[in-house]
Amino acid sequence: MKFVKLFIICVSLLGCKTYKENSKSYNSSLKLMTYNIRLDTASDGENAWPNRAQFLSSQILFLGPDVFGVQEALPNQIEDLNSALVDYNSIGVGRDGEGAGESSAIFYNSKQVKVIEHKTFWLSNSPEKVSKGWDAAYPRVCTYGLFTSITTNQKFWVFNTHLDHVGKEARYEGMKLILQNIASVNTENYPVFLMGDFNVEPQSEVITEISNTMLDAKQTAELKYGSNGTFNGFRYNEPVTRRIDYIFVSKSSQVMVKKYAVLSNTVDFKFPSDHFPVYIDVDLK
C-alpha cells in the first residue's frame, strides 16, 4: 500500500512538472505599444520635441514594451530614441526614403525578441518605391517585421502604419493594401499585430474593413484602463474623445489580450506627445 501511494505521488509530481514545462514551452507573454510621438517641429513651442524627448523616452523605459511602433518619427527623433533606449533596436524607412522624412518605425527589446525579417512599403499603387497614393496629402508607409521570442521561440508579425490625415480614399485603400500584405506574408499562420495612427474613429469604414479579419485589442481585452480617446492635441484642460490610435490582433485562439490601456501621463501639466500611447499585454499560445 505504501508503495502504491508513493508511486501515485511520484506520478502526480512528474505530471505537474511536465504540465509546467509544456505551459512554459507553448505560452509566452508579450507587451506591445503604439505611439504617435509627434514630429519635431519648432512651431510646437513649449511642446517641441527637445522639451519632451526625455519624458517620452523615460515613459517608454518604465512601461518596458517588448515591441512598439512609432509614428511621425523624424530621423533625429529615431536617433534620440535609439540613444535613450539602450536595449532596443529599430527597423523602418522614412516615407521620403532611407533616412528621410517621417517613419513608422518599429522598436524591439533586443534582450527579449529578435527580428527575422522586415520591410517597409508605401501605401500607393507603387508600394516598392517612394510614392503618394490616391488622394493622400503625403506619402505614407507601413513597416512590418517577423519577430521571435528569445525565450520561447514563438514567432509573430507586427505591422505599423500611419494613415493619411486628409485622403479618405487613401486611408481605405492603404489599409486594404496592408491587409493584403499580411495575408501574403503570413503563410505559417503566426499571430499578427496591426498597430498605428489610423486617423479614423471606430465607426469608420477603415475599422470595419480591418474587423473582417482581425480583432480590436480593446474589445477583446480582459482588463481595460484609461481614456477612450487617444488624441489629446497637447490640450491638457480639454476632454480627450477622439480615438484614432489602435492595436488589432489576429482572430485566433493563439492570442489572448489580457490588458489594454490608453496612458495619459503628465509632468507639470504637459503631455509627452499630442497622442496617448496604446499599450497591450497579451499571451501567445
Summary of the structure (lengths in Angstrom):
residues: 285
radius of gyration: 20.7
end to end distance: 40.7
largest distance: 83.2
contacts: 950
relative contact order: 0.15
helix: 29%
strand: 32%
